[in-house]
């Protein structure tokens, strides 16, 4: 009996892939945009030396638990951080590009490890509710793509050029900067597009001046976000005195 128990204990340890904790959606029952569901899970935990091979993701309709979106055995960043555009709508939503409004869904994910011929861990799930068609939601971002290049322009596509010392920053407070334009002595903007943030959050634009006042016409900041969605942020006309700043939420 002792030998059998030891063998069972060793078999349980080798290739035992843990169910991954889900960190996005951020909580059970969270209200999420039906166009833009961020799904994050991990880290991978397996037996000593085991590596993460891939992940299976699904979104299930509640209460039927029928799949409406899937992404099978995805690797790389998608194994732990994925969006609707990275998978396929199936079942009753086949051919569509969004979830239904005002409905309960469930994200479910499992990890595959490299041990024992590629053993799968258990499915882990988290429920959420899609926002209604009339809901006003914050713009939630974690990244701005370099392709195509972001553009900040006024009427007729004229690029906004900042005076030296002025800046416009797209950021997620508490998480970091997504995109920044800074005025320079050369008469053109310096543009900074850092890597993806480690978390998603409501995004805002902060405009600042240095020693000189600054008048900004009505403008648009256009870019593709980390989910592959094209964004067009309308920034109202702004006049700032020296050393002033203004913040716009979207």
N, C-alpha and C positions, 0 to 999 in steps of 0.2 A: 504493500500500500504506500509506503514511504517513497519507493522508487517511482511509482506511478504519479504521485502528487508532485514530485520534483520535475518529472517530464512535462506535466501539464503546466507547471509554473514557468518552465523555460519556454514552452511553446507560446504561452500568453505574452511573454516579454518580447520574443523575437518577432519583428514585423508588426507589432501592435501599433497601428496608426490611431492617434487620438482624434476625436471629433473636434474640428476647429471652432474656436470662439468667433462669433459674428460681432463685428464692431460697427458695421453699417449695413442696413438701417440702424440708427443709434439706439433704439429701444423698441421693445415689443409694442405694437400698435401705433408706431410713429406715422404721421401723415406725410406722404411722399408724393412728389410730382409724378403723374402717370407718364410723362415724357422722359424723365431723367432720374432713374433709380440707381443710386450708387450702392454697390455691394462690396464689402470688405470683410475678409475673414483671415484668421491666422493668429500666431505663427504655426508652422508645421511642427508637430511633435511625433516622433516615431521611436524606434529602438536605436541604441547607440550607433552612430555612423550612417544611419538611414537618411536618404534624401527625398525631397518632395518631387514626385514625377509629374503629376498634373492634378487638376481639380475638375469635378463635375458640378455645374451650377444649374438650378432650376428655379423658376417662379411658378407657383401653383395657385390656381383659383380656389378660393375658399367660399363655401364649405366642400365643394366637390373634390378638391385636391387634384384636379386634372392639370397637367402642365400646360402653360400658355407661353412659356419662353424657356429656352435651354441653351447651354453652352457646354459641350462635352469634352472632357479631357483637355482643357486649355492649359497652356504652359506660360512660363515667364511671369511678367507682372500680372497678367490676367488670372493666374492661378490664385491670387490673393486679393485682387482689386479689379473689378469688372463693371461694365455699364451695359445698358440695353443694346447699344449699337454694336457690342462685341459678340452678341449671340443671335439666336433665331427665334422669331415668334412662331408658335405652333398651335395646334388645336383650334379653338374658337377664335384665336387672334392671328392665325396664320396669314401672312402677307401684310400685316399692319406694322406700325412703327411705334406704338404706344400701348399702354395698358388702358383699360376702361376707367372712366371717372368714378369716384365715390364708391369704391369696392374694396373688399378685403382680399389680401393676397398673402402668400407665404414664400419667403426666400429660403431655399434649402441648398446646402453645399456639403460635399465630402471630398477628402483628400486621398490621393493614391501615393503610397510609399514605394521605395525601391526594393525592399526586402521581400523574401518569399515569393518571388515571381511577380511582384507588383500588387501587394495586398491593399484593398480599399478600407478606409476607416468608416465609421458610421456617419449617416446623414445627420446634420444639425440644421435646425430651422428657426426662423424668426418671422413673426407676422407683422404686416404693416397695412395701412389703409391708403388708397390712392386719393389724392385731393379732388374736390369737386371742380366742375368746369368754371365756376364763378369764384373760386378761391383766389385770393391774392397772396402769392408766395414770394419769399425772397429769392434772389438769384444766388444759387449755391454752386461754387466752383472749387476746384483744386488745382487747375492747370490751364495755361494758355498755350496753344500750339504755335510753333514757329512756321508751320506750313498750313495755309498761306500766311505770309507775314501780317501781323496785326497792323491796322491802319487807324489813325486818329485824324479826322478830316472835318472840314466845315462844308458849306454849300458848294455844289459842283465838284466835290471831291478834292478841294484844295486842302493840302496837308496843314495841320496846325504846327506852327513853329513857336516854341517857347522862348521868352527872353532869358538871358543868362541868369541863373540862380532860381528860376521857377521850375516847378516839377508837377507832374500828374502821375499819381500812383494808384494802380488797381490792386487791392489787397483783401485778404481775409483776416480780420483782426484776431490777434492771438495765434495765428498760424503762419503768416508771412506774406511777402509780396508776390503777386502773380505777374505783373507787368509794370514797367516804369518808363516814363519819358522825362528827360531832364534837359533844360536849355543850356546852351554852351556858348562860348565866345566865338565859335566858328559860324554861327548863324543857322545851325541845324541841330536837331535833337539827338541826344544820346539815348539809345533804347536798350533797356535791360529786360530780358525775359528769363528769369531763373527757372530751375527745374520744378517739377510737380511738388506740391505741398504734401505733407504726410497725412493731412486730413482735409475734408471738405468743410466749407462754411459759407455763411452769407457774405457776399462780396460788396465792396464799396469803392468809390473813387474819391481820392483826396487830392485837391489842388492846392499848391502852396506858392508863395512868392518869397523873394529875398528882400533886397533893399529898394526895389522899384515896384510901383503899382503895375497891375496887369489886367487887361480886359480880354476875355475869351468870348468869341461869338458862339452861337448855338452850334454844337458839333456832334459827331458820332464816333464812337470807338467800336470798330468791328474786328472780330477775331473768331477763330474756331477754338472751342474749349477742349478739355481733356476727354470728353465723351464723344467728340466728333461733331458736336452741334455748333452751327454758325450762330454767333451772337451779334446783336447790334444795340449798343447802349447809347441812348440819346442823352447828351449832357447839355443842360440849359445854359443860356448866356450868363457869364459870371464876370464881375468886376471886383478885384481884390486890391486893397491898399498894401503898402510895403509891410512885409512880415505877417501877412494875414493868410488864413487857410479856409477852405470850405470842403464839406464832405457830402457826397451824394450816395444814397443807397438805391438799389435796383430790385 
